C-alpha cells in the first residue's frame, strides 16, 4: 500500500473514532479536590468549530484567556520586540514601538494585547471567512473548564477559574492531540487545577498517546510547569499546514505516554 495513502487512512480512523465517541457522549463532568482540599469541578465538551458550545465557551473564558496571554506576551516582546511586526496578535501594538523599545509603555502594550485577544475569543466565527472555516471544519475540539465548587458558607456562585482547549485535526497522527490553550486565574495557579485540566484529556479520550503544544521560549514559569508534568522538548515538530507557527518564536513541547505516566496517574483523582 502507498505509504501516503496508508498514513491518511490511519489519521482518518483516529478522527473518525472520536466523531463516533461524540455520537454517544459529547460532554461530562469530573470532580477532584486540589492540594488545598477545595472541591474542583471539571466540565468537558467535545465539539466543532461551528458549534454554539464552542462560542459560549470562548466567551465565558475570554477574560482569563486575555489576562494570562497578555502577561506571557509582554515578557516575550521585551526580549523579542521585532516580533511586533510579524505576529498577528501583536500587530496592534506596533504603533507603540515607533520610537524605540526604550520609549514603550508596557502597561499600554499589555492592555492592547488583552483587548485584541479578548476580541478574538468573542468574535463571531463567520468573521473568519468561508475559506478558513472550510479548512478547519473537520477539526474536533475538546474544551474543559474547572470551577471551584460552591459551598454553603459562600454566597457567590461557582465561577470558572481555569480552562483547557485542545484539538484533533485530520492531519494528526493516531493518538495525537494538540493543546491550543491552558490558562488559570492567577489566584489558582499555585494549586492542582492546571494538572487536573491537562490530565483530564486522558480521562475523556483514553486513546490519547501524545499531547503537544507550543510555549513562548521566554515564559519560564509555563515551561517549568509543563516539565514538572512530564513534558519534554519536541526537537522535530511537524507543522500543521492549517495551523502553522513560527518556530523562531515558539518552543514546542510534547508529552508521550510511553515516556511518562504522571498525568495518567493524576486521572485517578478524577471521579464522575
N, C-alpha and C positions, 0 to 999 in steps of 0.2 A: 504493500500500500504506500502511496505517496506520503512522505513524512509530513508535508504541509497539510494535506487532507486529514491525515490521522490526528494531527495536533488540533485542527479545527473541530473535529468530532469530539475530542476529549473536552475541549473548552466548552463546546455546546452542551455536552452532557452535564457538566458542572453547573452551568447556569440553568439548564432545564430542570435539574434536580431541585434547585432552590425555588424555581417557579412552582413545581409540584408541591413543595412544602407549604408555600403560601396559600395554595388552594385549600389545604386542610387546617392550617393555623398561621395567621399573619400577625398576631400580637399576643402579648402575655405580660406577666409581672413576676418579679422575684423580690424577696426580702432578705436583708442581711444587716447585722449590726456592724458599725465601724469600730476602730480602736477605742473611741470614747464611749462605746456602748450605746450610740444613738441608732435607733432603728432606721435603716435606709430602705427606700422603696425604689426598685428599678422597673421601669416600664419600657417595653420594646415593641417595635413595629417593623415589619419588612414591607417595603413599598416601592413605588417607581416615581420617576421624575414628574409625572403629570398628576399624581395623587394629591388630593386635598390634605391627606395626613402629613405629607412632607411639607406642604406650605404652612400648615398650622404649627408644626414642629419648629420650623425655621424661625417663624415669628416669635414663638414662645422663648426660644433660646438666644435671640438676636442680641440682647443686652450682654449676656455672659460672653458670647462669641466675640462681640466687638471689643469688649473691655480687655479680655485676655489676649486677643490677637494684636491689639494696638501696643500693649506692653512689649511683646516679643518683637514687633516690627520696629519700634523705636530703637531697641537695642541693636537690631540688625542695621538700621540706617546710620546709626552713629559710627559703625565700623565700615559700612559699605554705602556711603552717601551717593555714589554713582548709580546705584540701583534705582534711585528715584525716577530715572528717565526710562527705565526698561520694564519695570514691574507694573502690571495693570492696576493693582490695588494701591500702589504708591504714587501713581502719577498725579493724583490730586494734590500732593504735597510739593510737587516740583516748583511752583512759584515761590515757595518758602526758602528755596535753596539758591536763588538767583544771585544773592550777594555773598555766597560762600558759606561753608559749614559753620564758621565761627559766628555768623550772624543769625543762625537758625533758632527760632523759638520752638523748642522741643515740646512744650506743652501744646502749642497750636498744632504741631505735627501729630501728636497723639490724638488730639480731638478730631482732626481731619480723617485720620485712619479709622477711628471709631465710627465716624459718620459714614464713610464710604463702605465699610464692611457691613454696618447695620443695614444700609440701603440695599446691599446685595442680598442679605438674608431675607428681607421682607419684600423683595422685588417679585412682581408677578412673572411667572415662568414664561409667559407669552413674549416678554421683552427680550428673551434670549434669541428669538428668531427661529424660523422653521428649520433652517439648515442645522443649527446647533442642537435643537430638540430632537431632530431625526437621528443624529449621531449618537445621542445618549438615551434614546427611547427604550432600549433593551436593558439598560443598567438597572440593577436592583439595589436598593439602599436599606441598610439596617440602621435604624435610629433608636437610641436608648437614652432615656433621661433618668436621673437619680434625684429623688426628693427625700428630705428629712420628714419622717412620719409625724403627723400631728399628735399632740398629747393632750391629756385633759388639763394640764397646767398651762397650756399655751392657747391663746385665743386666735392667733394668726393662722391662716390656712397653710397647707403644705405648699412649698414653693420649690421650683427647680433649682438645684444647687450645682448641677453639672450635667453634661451630655456627651454623647459619642455619636458620630455618624461615619458609617463605613459603606463600601460599595463592592459589589461583584459585577464585573463587566464582561462582555463577550471575549475580550482579549486576554483575560486572566487564565493562568494555568489551573488545573484541577487542585482544589483545596486552598487556593489563594484568595485573600480578601484585602482590600485596600482601606486603610484607616484614613479618612478625609480630615476629621477634626475630633479632638477630645479637649474639652475645656471645663474648668471648675471655677465656681465662685471662689475668690481668694480666701474667704473665711473657711473654706472646706478643703483647701489644697494640701493641708497637712494630715488629712485623715486617709481612710481606706477607699474613699469614693472613687478615685481615679483607677485604682487597680481593680475594683469591683466592676466598673464600667468596661474596662478592657477585657477582663476575664469572661464577662457575660457573652462575648461573641462565641466562646466555646460551648456555652450552655445553650444558646439559641441555635447555633449551627455546629453540632459536634464534629462534622466532617472537615472543618477548617484545619488546615495543616500549616498555614503561614499567614501572618499578618505583616503588612509592610506599610510604611508611612514616610513622610518627609518632614524634617525639622530644620529650622534655621540653624546654621552652624554656630551662631552667636548665642543661642538660647541654652546656656549651660544647665539651668535648672531642669528644663524639659529633657535634655539629653541624659542627665544623670538619673532622672526618674525612670526613663524608659530602659536604661541599662539595668537599673535595680529590678525591673520586672522581667528581665531576661532577653531584651532586645540587643542586637549587635549591628555593627555596620554592614550594609549591603554594598560591597565594593564593585559589583557588576549589575547595577539596576537596569531593568528593561523598561523602556519608555512606553507608556500607553499613548498611542497616536491621538486619541481624543482628549487626553488629559496630560499634555506634556509639561515638564517642569524644567527650569534652568538649573542644571546640576552644579553650576558655579555658585549658586546662591542657596542651595538646599542640600541637606545631608539626608540620605536615605537609610532608614533602619528597617530591620526585619526581625520577626520572632518566628522561630521554627519549632514545631512540636517535637522534632527529633533531636533538638539541641537543648531544650528547656521544658520543664513541666510546671513551672511556678504558677502560671496563670490557670492552667488546668486544675491545679490543686486548690486555687482560690475559688473556683466554681463550686467546690464542696460546701462553701458557706452560704451559697445562694439557694433559697428554698422557695417553692412556688406558693 
